[in-house]
């Protein structure tokens, strides 16, 4: 196959390419849904994986992104990002066919070794594809449409993922009910479907037109190519924010499910329901955040969404007092609602701000440098998180208010940190540091948070006006939103 590049794309070619990008997003989401998350963990456990192996499986994808370093050189030398992305993606996604056949061809112990090796290759080749893909999208998608376009792509992919996730869960439960001995074959079937969806995505990738990469004024050496993004003061500040933010999030997020299963003793069906609720809120707000990132700036969206997500992390420490209590379930529901809302904005804006601040002629090295730091943070954090969780397992910090009178004695637990509570609080503190780093980043169009909050309140009020003709009901529903319009702006440090 040949993949020609063009000096300039027509409007028709750009629109055709954007449609292909969306189709690949849907296919890739189907692949990820059928092959990742709880399904992959359950499959590994059926093969006899230990806790150490499960931790390794979680660390492989982000750490393999470090291969974006040599990928920069490859992209700059070949200068055909469509060819690199197509071949690398095809090779990466073929690994799922190998994994799908494990339960049929190999005994569990051998299958587990092949699983780990295949996932390493899959993630490594995926990193090569990502390096060329990011630079390619930077040149293809019109800058004024970045937020709206990628929010639409993410909305469609998230919606499809919700449906397929529920279907896959019901399918596995059905297989286990009919014949527990066939459970491994059930996972293999899902992985096979993921492979098919992934290869369909490769076809769509191959049809996306590519504008010619901007020529450099001078040829840079490989080391200079890597270090150039860190010499850009503003982009270095962005990398500092994104790196510390990803460390904080990945320190806590991988253990939310473990916490609910072990500490709160929740049923898996309830945990899945909470996850779907969060995804629905994510899907609902992606359009709003996409509009705001284009209208104001990505930084403005991040300045509003990142503190909200950190508040959700801190709220996990209050789900026990020190054990489950009547407010635990309502608090979990609220946490997942606001995590979905805030993570939609953070995911969209953090990707777009890196695309926007990367110079067009150096997009490959800039975006790869950003990916490298984020990968290190996301890969190291869960490993340290496991260590912290074990360390704090036998620690407790409690603060109790005591009232004693001649007739009664009352003790009120105002603070009780045990095990995971320390862990979530530490992630919250690191997240606060990352927000301080965000304040120093400069982006054209940024506005104060109170302006974004006011516009968000207006955006949400519109559908509320049509919700009911009863004025009292409408006011009751709108009251919490109206509080946002009077929220003070967050005072942040000035940039250097």
N, C-alpha and C positions, 0 to 999 in steps of 0.2 A: 504494500500500500504506500502511496505517496501522499504527503501532506504539505501542499504548497502554502506559502505565506504571501500576503499581499501588502503592498505599500499603503493602501487605503481601502477600507471596506465601505461599500454602499450602505445606505440606510436599510435596504431590504436584507442585505447579508447580516447586518448587526441584529436586526429583529429575528431573523431565522436562527442565528446563533444563540440569542437569549432564550428562545423557546427550547432549543436543544439543551441548554444549561439547566432549565427547569425540569425537563424530562429526565436528564441524568440525576438530578437531585431526588426525584421520586424513586427511580430505580435504585439508587444508592441507599436511600432510606429503607426501602424494602429489604435490601441485603443486610444492612446493619440491624434491623429489627429481628430478622430471622436468625442471625448469627451471633449476636452480642448480648451483653447484659446478663440477666438472670439465666437465660437459656444456655449460654456458654458455660457459666459457672456450674449449673446443674449437670450439664453434660460431663464436665471435667470431674465432678464429684462421683458420678456414676462410673467413671473410669478409674476411680480410686485416688483422686488428687488430695493431697494434704493441704493444710492451711497455708503452708509456705508456697506451695504451687499455685494456689488461688491468688495469693498476693503477687506472685510473679506474673501471672496472666494479666493482672491489672496494671502492672508496671511496664509491660512490653510495649504497648502502643505509643505512649508518650516518649519513652526513652529512644525508641527507634526513629523518632522524628529528628534525632541528632544527625541522621544521615542526610538531612537537608544541606549540611555543610559541603560535602563533596558534590551534592546535586547542583549547587550554585555554579560550580565550575563546569559541570556537564551542560547546563542550560546555556551558559555564556558561550561555550565552544560550539555546541550544535545549533543554537539559536532557532530551534524549531520545537516550540513548546507543545504543540498538538501531538507531534510524533512521540515525544518523551512521555507525555501524560497518557496517551493511548496504550502504548506498549507496556509501560510500568503498571498501569491500572489492570490491564488484562492479565499480566503475570501475577500481580498481587491477588486478584480475585479468584484466580484458578486454584489457589491454596484451599479455598472452601470446598472444592470438589474432593480434594484429597482428604480433608477433615471429615467430610460427609461419609466417606467410605470406611473410616477407621473402625467403626463398630462392627462392620461386616467382614473386613479382611484381617484384622489383627486382634490378639487377646488384649484385655484392658491395659496391662502394664506397658506393653509395647505401644499401644494406641496413645497412651498419655505422653510418651516421649515424642512421638510423631506430632501430636497436637501442639506441644510447645515449640518444636522446630518449625512447623508450618505457620504458626502464628508469628514467629519471629520474622520469617521470610515475607509473610503477608504484610506485616507492619513496615518492614524495611522498604519493600518495593512501593508501598503506599506513600512513604515519605518522599521518595524520588518523584512520584506523581504529583504530590502536593506542592513541591517546590516550583515546578513548572506551571502548575494550575493557578496558583496565586498570582504570579506575574502575568499570566495570560489573561485572567479575569480583570486585572488592573487596567489592561489596555483595551479590553473588549467592552466592558460595561460603562456607559456614559456616567461621568462623575456625579452629575446632578440627579441620577436615578439609582445610585448605589443603595441607599436605604430602602426605598420602595421596592426595588427589584429583589434584593436578597431577603427582605421580610416576606415578600410574596412566595419566594421559593421555599423559605423555611416554614411558612404557614401550611403550604400544600404538603410538604414533606412530613411535618409534624402531624397533620390530620391523618395522612395515610398511615403513619407509624402507630398512632393510637388504635386504629382499626385492626391493623395486622398484629399488634402486640396482644390485644384481647383475643383475637382469633387463634394465635399461636398458643396462648395459655390454655384456652378451652380445648384445643387439639391435644396438647400433652396430657391434660387431665383425663380426656376421653380415652387416650391410648393406655394410660395407667389403669383406668377403671376396667377396660376390656381385657387387658393382659399386661401385668407389670413387667413380664419378661421382655416385652416388646418396646419398653420405654426408650432404650438406646436407639432403636430403629426410628422412633418418632423424632428424636433430635436430629438424626441423620437426614430424615426427610426434609426438615426445616432448613438445615444447612444446604441441602441440594437446591431448594427453592431460592435460598439466598444467593447461591452461586449463579443460578439462571438470571436472577434479577440484576446481579452485578455485571454480568456479561452484556445484558441489554443496555446497562448504563455505559459500558465501554463503547458500544456502537454509537450512542448519542454523542459521546465525547468526540469520536472520530469525525462527526459531521459539523462540529463547531468551527467556523472560520477563524483564522488567526491573523491579526495585523502584525506587520513586521516589527520586531523589537527595535527600540530606539538605539541608534549607533552611539557608542562612546566616543568622546573626543580623544581619548588616549586609552591604550590597552593597559589594564590594571593587572598586577600580579595577583595570584590566588590569595595570599595572605592579606593584601590590601583590599581585595574584594570582600573578604570576611569582616575586616575591621572598619571599613568605611561607615556602616550604619552607626557604630558606636562613637564616631567622631561628630555626628550630627547631634547637637545638644538637645534639641526638642524631641527627636526620635528616641534618644537615649532615655529621656524622662518617661516617654511612653512605654518603652521596654521595661523600665523599672516598675511602673505601675502594673502592667499586665503580668509580669513575672511574679511579683509579690501577691497579686490578686489570685492568680492561678494556684499559687502555693497554699494560700489560705483556704480557697474553695476545695481543693483536692485533699487537704488535710482533714476536712470534716465530711464532705459529701459522700465518699465511698462507704462511710460507716453508718449512715442514717438507717439503712435497712437492717444492718446488724443490731443497731441500738433498739429498733422497734421489735425485732424478733426476740432478742435475749433479755433486754432490760424491761421492756414494756409488755412482753409476751403477747404480741399482736398476731392475729391470724394472717397468713399470706394473702388471702383474698382481700382483707381490709387494706393491707399495704399496697396491693395492686390498685385498689380503688383510689387511694390517696395519690398514687403516681399518675393515674389517668386524670384525676382532678387537676393536678399541677400542670399536666400537658395541655389540658383544655384551656386553662388560663393563659398558658404560654402562647397557644395558638391564637387566642382572642386578642392578645395585646401586641402581637408581632406587627400587625398592620399599623396600629397607633404609634409604636416606637419607630417604625420605618418612616412614617410621615414626619414625625418630630425630628428624626436625625437629618432628614433632608431640609426641613424648614428652619431648624435652629442649628444644631451641630451634634455630632456623636458624643462629644464630651459632655454636653448638657444632659443627654439621656443617661450617660454613665454616672454623672454626678447625682442623679435622682435615684437610679435603680440600684447602684452598688450599696449605698447605705441601707436601703430597704432589704436587700438580700442578707446583709450582715446582721440586721435586726432579726431575721428569721433564724440564722445560725445561733444567735444568743438565746432566742426563745426556746430552743431545744432544751436548754438547761432548766427551764421552768415546767417541763412536761412531767416532772416528778417533784413531790414535796414531802419527804424524799422518795416516796413511792407513788404509784399511780393514784390519782384522785379524780373527782368528778369533772374537773376542768381539763383533764388530759386530752380527751378525744376532741372537744371543741378547739383546743389550742393546736392540736395536730392538723385539724382541718384548715384553720386560719394560716398556719405556717405554710402548708402546701399551696394554698391559694396565692399567697404573696410571694412565695418562692417562684411559682410559675410566672407571675406578672413581672417580677424583677429580673429573673434570669433571661426572659425573652429580650428585654432591653439590653442587658449586659452582653449577651452572646452576639446580638446583631451589631451593636455599636462598637464593641471591642474589635470585631473583625473589620468593620468598615473604616474605623479611624486609622488602623494600620495601613489599609489600602490607600486612604486619602493622604496620609502624611509621607508615604513612600514616594520619592521622586520617580517620575516615569522612566527615566533612562537607567535607574538603578533599582527598580522595583524588586527584581529577583533577589538580590543580596539583602536588601532591607527587610523584606517579608520573611526570608529564610532566617535572618538573625533574630527576628521577633519570634518565629516558630521554635528556634533552638532554645531560647531562654524559657519560653512557656513550656516546652517539652521537659526540660530539666526540672522545672518547678513542679509540674504535674506528675512526673515520674518519681521524684524524691519524696514528695509530701506524703503519699500513702504509706511508704515504707517507714518513714519517721512516725507517721500517725499510729501505725501498729505498735511501734516501740513505746510511744507515749501512752497508748491505751493500756498496755501491759503494766507500765510503771505506775499509773494512777489507779490500777485495779484495787489496790489495798490502801489507798489514801482517801481521806475525807476532810472537808472543811465545812463546819456548820456554825451558824449563828442563830441563837435562840433567844427570844424575848420572854422573860419570866415575870409573871405577876403573882404575888403572894399576899393573901389577906388572912384574917383570922378564920374565915369560913371556907375559903377555896384557894386553889393554886392553879394557875393557868400558864401553859407553855405554848408559845407560838413559834414555829419554825419559819424564820424570815429568809434564811439562806442555808442551802444544803447542797454542797458540791461533792459528788461521788463519781469516781471512775470516768465515765464519758463526759460528765459535766465540765471537768477541767479541760478536757480535750476540745470541746466546742468553744469554751471561753477563750482558749489560746488561739484558735482559728479566728475568732472575732477580733482579738487584739491585733493579729497580723493583718487582717482585713482593714482595720482602721489605719494602719501604716500605709497600706496601698492607696487608700483614698487621699492621703496626704500627698503621695506621689502624683496622683491624677491632677491635683490642683495646680501643679507646676507645668503641665502640658499645655501648649498653645494650639488652638485650632480656630480657623476662620469661622465666624458665625456663632460662637459660643455665647450663651446668655445665662443669666442667673437662674437658679433652680426654681425660684418662686414664679417666674414667668412660665416655665415648663409645667409646673404644678397647676397654675391657673388654666392653661390651655388643656391640660389633661382633664381637669374637672369639667371644663366646657365640653370636651369630647365625649365624656361619659354621661353628662346631663342630657344630651340630645336624645339618645334612645330612651332615657327615663321619662322624658316628656310624653312619649307615645305609649309608655307602659300602662298608664291608667288615666282615666279622665277624672278620677277622684283626687282632688287637690291634696287632701290630708295624706293619702297613701303616697302620692308623688313626693310630698315634702319629707315624709318619713324616710323614704329611700334615698332622697338627695342629701339629707342632713349630713351623713358622714363625709360625702364628697365635698360639701361646702366648707368643711373644716380645713380641707387642703388649701383652699384659696387664701386662707389667712395664716398659713404656715410660714414662719420666717425663713429667709434665705440662710443657707449654711455658710458661715464665715470660713473661708478657706485661705490658706497662705498665698501670697502673691508669687507669681513665677519669678525666677531669677533673671 
